[in-house]
Amino acid sequence: MALHPAIDVTWYGAAMYCNWLSESQGLTPCYDTDLWTCDFAANGYHLPTEAQWERAAAWDAALNKHWIYGFMSDTLTGKNRCNYYDGDPNYVNPFGLTDYPFTSPVGWFDGVNMSPNGGISTEDSVSPVGCYDMSGNVWEWCNDWYGSYTSETVMNPTGPTSGSSRVLRGGSWAYALYYCRSAYRGDFTPASADGFSGFRVSRTP
């Protein structure tokens, strides 16, 4: 499962990976691992902010449209667009895995691959900016503390300055289609780790 997403990683572990990746490429790490704050002015990698994540998943500048799902669609039916809990027969599980986690390889739903579990052809399910798996497969940690949105207009917000849980986005193989919506907000304590959440990295230009 080398091509499947990393799972069982805490928010802290994901932030540490960002620092390691930055250092390995000669970039300045973003995370202060004493205070667990992120310096977005640094040129290294960080977890995407909640706003950055949703922008990448759903905003289609060409059409001036916000898509409901992270693959340029407002509907999700069948097993050819993303990996989620569908209730029939419980999991999409494209590889017919016999034990948890029922993940799929990163970028599997590309319109070329065919599921060996049922012979289902995938449909190219890329987000407006070219990202795969923005809906389903695994929840993805965001940098933000979880909290209420401000009523003010804010450009590129970075979320609350403190809190008790961190934001996750995207849904997963273990959650129904409702949770795969690009606007759905999940949250876990940053020390949580499980078989249905992971992360992706971002870098501020």
C-alpha positions as CSV (number, residue, x, y, z in Angstrom):
1,M,0.0,0.0,0.0
2,A,2.9,2.3,-0.6
3,L,0.9,4.5,-2.9
4,H,-2.0,4.8,-0.5
5,P,-2.3,8.0,1.7
6,A,-0.5,8.1,5.0
7,I,-2.9,7.4,7.9
8,D,-2.7,7.2,11.7
9,V,-0.9,10.5,11.9
10,T,-1.6,13.2,14.4
11,W,-1.8,16.9,13.5
12,Y,1.5,17.3,15.3
13,G,3.0,14.5,13.2
14,A,1.8,16.1,10.0
15,A,3.3,19.4,11.0
16,M,6.6,17.7,11.8
17,Y,6.6,16.0,8.4
18,C,6.1,19.5,6.8
19,N,9.2,20.7,8.7
20,W,11.2,17.6,7.7
21,L,10.2,18.0,4.0
22,S,11.2,21.7,4.1
23,E,14.6,21.0,5.7
24,S,15.3,18.1,3.2
25,Q,14.8,20.6,0.4
26,G,16.8,23.4,1.9
27,L,13.8,25.5,2.7
28,T,12.9,27.3,5.9
29,P,10.5,25.3,8.2
30,C,7.2,26.9,8.9
31,Y,6.4,25.3,12.3
32,D,7.7,26.3,15.7
33,T,7.5,22.9,17.5
34,D,7.5,24.5,20.9
35,L,4.5,26.7,20.4
36,W,3.0,24.8,17.4
37,T,2.5,28.0,15.4
38,C,3.0,28.4,11.7
39,D,5.1,31.1,10.0
40,F,3.4,31.5,6.6
41,A,6.2,33.9,5.6
42,A,8.7,31.1,5.6
43,N,9.3,29.4,2.3
44,G,8.8,25.9,3.5
45,Y,5.8,23.5,3.6
46,H,2.8,23.7,5.9
47,L,-0.6,22.1,6.2
48,P,-3.1,24.1,4.1
49,T,-5.3,26.6,5.9
50,E,-8.9,25.7,5.9
51,A,-9.5,28.5,3.3
52,Q,-6.6,27.3,1.1
53,W,-8.0,23.7,1.3
54,E,-11.5,24.7,0.2
55,R,-10.1,27.0,-2.5
56,A,-8.2,24.1,-4.0
57,A,-11.1,21.7,-3.7
58,A,-14.0,23.7,-4.9
59,W,-13.4,27.1,-6.4
60,D,-13.6,27.1,-10.2
61,A,-12.3,30.5,-11.3
62,A,-13.0,29.7,-15.0
63,L,-16.7,29.2,-14.3
64,N,-16.9,31.6,-11.3
65,K,-18.4,28.6,-9.4
66,H,-18.0,26.8,-6.1
67,W,-18.5,23.1,-6.6
68,I,-20.2,21.0,-3.9
69,Y,-17.7,18.1,-4.3
70,G,-13.9,18.3,-4.8
71,F,-14.0,16.9,-8.3
72,M,-15.9,19.6,-10.2
73,S,-19.4,18.1,-9.6
74,D,-22.5,18.9,-7.5
75,T,-23.5,15.3,-7.3
76,L,-22.0,12.1,-6.1
77,T,-23.5,8.7,-7.0
78,G,-21.9,5.4,-7.7
79,K,-18.3,4.2,-7.1
80,N,-16.4,5.9,-9.9
81,R,-15.5,9.4,-8.5
82,C,-14.1,8.9,-5.0
83,N,-13.7,6.5,-2.1
84,Y,-16.4,6.8,0.5
85,Y,-18.9,4.8,2.6
86,D,-21.8,4.2,0.2
87,G,-23.9,1.7,2.2
88,D,-23.9,-0.8,-0.6
89,P,-22.1,-3.0,0.2
90,N,-21.0,-0.6,2.9
91,Y,-17.7,0.7,1.3
92,V,-16.5,1.6,-2.1
93,N,-13.3,-0.3,-1.3
94,P,-12.1,-0.4,-5.0
95,F,-9.4,-2.9,-4.3
96,G,-11.5,-5.3,-2.3
97,L,-9.3,-5.0,0.8
98,T,-10.3,-7.5,3.5
99,D,-9.4,-5.3,6.5
100,Y,-9.3,-1.7,7.5
101,P,-8.3,0.8,6.2
102,F,-10.2,0.5,2.9
103,T,-8.2,3.3,1.3
104,S,-7.3,3.6,-2.4
105,P,-4.1,4.8,-4.0
106,V,-3.6,8.5,-4.2
107,G,-5.1,9.8,-7.5
108,W,-6.7,6.5,-8.3
109,F,-9.9,8.1,-9.6
110,D,-8.3,9.5,-12.8
111,G,-10.5,8.3,-15.6
112,V,-7.9,5.7,-16.6
113,N,-7.8,3.2,-13.8
114,M,-10.4,0.5,-13.4
115,S,-11.3,-1.0,-10.0
116,P,-10.2,-4.6,-9.7
117,N,-13.1,-5.0,-7.2
118,G,-16.1,-5.0,-9.6
119,G,-14.4,-3.8,-12.8
120,I,-15.7,-0.2,-12.4
121,S,-14.1,2.4,-14.6
122,T,-13.0,5.5,-12.8
123,E,-14.0,9.0,-14.0
124,D,-11.4,11.7,-13.9
125,S,-12.1,13.4,-10.6
126,V,-9.7,16.2,-10.3
127,S,-10.4,19.5,-8.5
128,P,-10.4,22.8,-10.3
129,V,-6.7,23.4,-9.5
130,G,-5.6,19.8,-10.4
131,C,-5.7,18.0,-7.0
132,Y,-7.1,14.5,-6.6
133,D,-8.8,13.0,-3.6
134,M,-10.2,16.3,-2.3
135,S,-13.4,14.3,-1.6
136,G,-13.1,10.9,0.1
137,N,-10.3,8.5,0.8
138,V,-9.0,10.2,4.0
139,W,-9.8,13.2,6.0
140,E,-7.1,15.8,5.7
141,W,-5.7,17.9,8.5
142,C,-5.7,21.7,8.0
143,N,-3.5,24.1,9.8
144,D,-6.4,26.0,11.5
145,W,-7.8,25.6,14.9
146,Y,-11.5,24.8,14.7
147,G,-13.8,27.7,15.4
148,S,-16.7,29.9,14.1
149,Y,-16.2,31.9,11.0
150,T,-15.9,35.6,11.3
151,S,-18.7,37.8,9.8
152,E,-16.1,40.1,8.3
153,T,-14.6,39.8,4.8
154,V,-11.1,38.4,5.2
155,M,-8.5,37.7,2.5
156,N,-6.7,34.4,2.9
157,P,-7.7,33.8,6.6
158,T,-5.6,31.6,8.8
159,G,-8.3,30.8,11.4
160,P,-8.5,31.3,15.2
161,T,-5.3,31.8,17.2
162,S,-6.2,29.1,19.7
163,G,-8.6,26.3,20.3
164,S,-8.9,22.7,21.4
165,S,-9.3,20.9,18.0
166,R,-8.0,21.3,14.5
167,V,-9.9,21.3,11.3
168,L,-10.1,18.3,8.9
169,R,-11.7,18.4,5.5
170,G,-12.8,16.1,2.7
171,G,-14.5,13.1,4.2
172,S,-13.0,9.6,3.9
173,W,-13.6,6.0,2.9
174,A,-15.4,5.4,6.2
175,Y,-17.9,8.3,5.9
176,A,-21.0,8.8,3.8
177,L,-21.2,11.2,0.8
178,Y,-22.6,14.0,3.0
179,Y,-19.2,14.4,4.7
180,C,-17.3,14.5,1.3
181,R,-18.8,17.9,0.4
182,S,-16.1,20.5,-0.1
183,A,-17.7,22.8,2.5
184,Y,-18.1,20.2,5.3
185,R,-15.9,21.0,8.4
186,G,-14.7,18.2,10.6
187,D,-12.5,18.6,13.7
188,F,-10.4,16.4,16.0
189,T,-8.0,17.1,18.8
190,P,-4.5,17.5,17.3
191,A,-3.3,14.4,19.2
192,S,-5.9,12.2,17.5
193,A,-4.8,9.6,14.9
194,D,-6.9,7.0,13.2
195,G,-7.2,4.9,10.0
196,F,-9.5,7.3,8.2
197,S,-7.5,10.6,8.4
198,G,-4.3,11.8,6.8
199,F,-2.9,15.0,5.3
200,R,-1.5,16.9,2.3
201,V,1.0,19.6,2.3
202,S,0.9,23.2,1.0
203,R,3.5,25.8,0.3
204,T,2.8,29.6,0.2
205,P,4.5,31.1,-2.9
